[in-house]
Amino acid sequence: MSEDTKVKGPASYFPSIEKKYGQPISHWLDQLKTQHGKKHMEMVAWLKAEHGMGHGHANALVAHYLAS
């Protein structure tokens, strides 16, 4: 993959999130829909507490969710 086509930002974490937690990104975005109205860091804390997700992965998912 050339530097020009390298995925940047939150989406760059998606392959490792799918591999580590065994669910597609769509699953995690659907989970985040249940947390509608919460602040960014509240959603990150929820993913970490309820799903055992690491901070970087949780933060990337929340950032992508809130930006979409």
C-alpha positions, -999 to +999 in steps of 0.1 A: +000+000+000+015+033-010+016+063+014-011+080-007-037+052-002-029+045+034-060+048+056-057+076+081-076+087+112-100+065+132-106+040+103-069+030+104-078+011+136-106-009+120-088-040+108-072-045+142-105-039+160-122-065+138-094-090+143-090-085+181-127-084+190-141-107+164-169-084+152-173-062+121-171-025+125-209-023+117-215-043+149-197-017+170-214+012+154-248-004+161-237-009+197-228+028+199-263+037+186-276+024+220-255+051+237-271+080+217-269+114+235-238+105+255-206+125+253-175+112+235-156+101+266-187+085+281-191+063+250-154+054+251-157+045+288-188+024+280-170+004+253-141-002+277-162-012+306-189-033+288-168-048+260-133-048+274-120-027+246-087-008+248-088+030+249-073+036+215-098+012+198-128+026+217-117+061+210-114+054+172-148+039+170-165+067+189-147+093+168-158+077+136-194+072+149-198+108+160-183+121+127-207+101+105 
